[in-house]
């Protein structure tokens, strides 16, 4: 099994949820990791972003392309229909 490596930093929970849904729908293996830490009440999220998505390296470009479309306001789900 391929190892998962950080593919992209996520800006907020909405972006993370939408990306997770799209990657799952396309059967792209991935893991979402939030930087939220209750001990620091979200301090790291304010500095570093919401969190990151990890995936096998062969999927990194596809993950970044989908994330770019999300950030531009393009609906990547339309491509799946």
VOROLO-735933 format. One record per residue (C-alpha): residue in one letter; x negated, y negated, z negated. Coordinates in nm, 2 decimals, always signed. Layout:
BEGIN
R   aa        x        y        z
R    A        X        Y        Z
...
END
This chain:
BEGIN
R   aa        x        y        z
R    X    +0.00    +0.00    +0.00
R    X    -0.13    -0.35    +0.09
R    X    -0.20    -0.59    -0.19
R    X    +0.00    -0.90    -0.23
R    X    -0.17    -1.23    -0.21
R    X    -0.04    -1.59    -0.26
R    X    +0.11    -1.70    +0.07
R    X    +0.26    -2.04    -0.02
R    X    +0.34    -2.28    -0.30
R    X    +0.71    -2.34    -0.35
R    X    +0.84    -2.69    -0.44
R    X    +1.17    -2.61    -0.62
R    X    +1.42    -2.33    -0.72
R    X    +1.64    -2.39    -0.41
R    X    +1.35    -2.34    -0.17
R    X    +1.25    -2.03    -0.36
R    X    +1.60    -1.88    -0.36
R    X    +1.65    -1.95    +0.01
R    X    +1.31    -1.81    +0.11
R    X    +1.36    -1.50    -0.11
R    X    +1.70    -1.44    +0.06
R    X    +1.55    -1.48    +0.41
R    X    +1.25    -1.26    +0.35
R    X    +1.47    -0.99    +0.19
R    X    +1.70    -1.01    +0.49
R    X    +1.40    -0.96    +0.73
R    X    +1.26    -0.67    +0.52
R    X    +0.94    -0.87    +0.45
R    X    +0.78    -0.75    +0.13
R    X    +0.72    -1.03    -0.11
R    X    +0.71    -1.14    -0.47
R    X    +0.83    -1.48    -0.61
R    X    +0.65    -1.62    -0.91
R    X    +0.78    -1.92    -1.11
R    X    +0.53    -2.14    -1.29
R    X    +0.78    -2.21    -1.56
R    X    +0.66    -2.14    -1.91
R    X    +0.89    -2.19    -2.20
R    X    +0.60    -2.27    -2.43
R    X    +0.52    -2.58    -2.22
R    X    +0.88    -2.66    -2.12
R    X    +0.81    -2.66    -1.74
R    X    +0.49    -2.88    -1.76
R    X    +0.31    -2.66    -1.50
R    X    +0.60    -2.68    -1.26
R    X    +0.58    -3.06    -1.27
R    X    +0.21    -3.05    -1.19
R    X    +0.18    -2.74    -0.96
R    X    +0.52    -2.69    -0.80
R    X    +0.80    -2.45    -0.88
R    X    +0.59    -2.14    -0.82
R    X    +0.46    -1.94    -0.53
R    X    +0.54    -1.65    -0.30
R    X    +0.30    -1.36    -0.25
R    X    +0.31    -1.11    +0.03
R    X    +0.07    -0.88    +0.22
R    X    -0.17    -1.09    +0.43
R    X    -0.02    -0.97    +0.76
R    X    +0.30    -1.15    +0.67
R    X    +0.15    -1.48    +0.55
R    X    +0.20    -1.66    +0.88
R    X    +0.56    -1.55    +0.91
R    X    +0.63    -1.66    +0.55
R    X    +0.47    -2.00    +0.61
R    X    +0.67    -2.05    +0.93
R    X    +1.00    -1.97    +0.76
R    X    +0.91    -2.20    +0.47
R    X    +0.82    -2.48    +0.72
R    X    +1.16    -2.44    +0.88
R    X    +1.33    -2.46    +0.55
R    X    +1.14    -2.78    +0.47
R    X    +1.23    -2.94    +0.80
R    X    +1.60    -2.87    +0.74
R    X    +1.62    -2.60    +1.01
R    X    +1.84    -2.30    +0.91
R    X    +1.62    -1.99    +0.95
R    X    +1.92    -1.77    +0.89
R    X    +2.06    -1.87    +1.24
R    X    +1.77    -1.67    +1.39
R    X    +1.90    -1.36    +1.22
R    X    +2.25    -1.37    +1.37
END
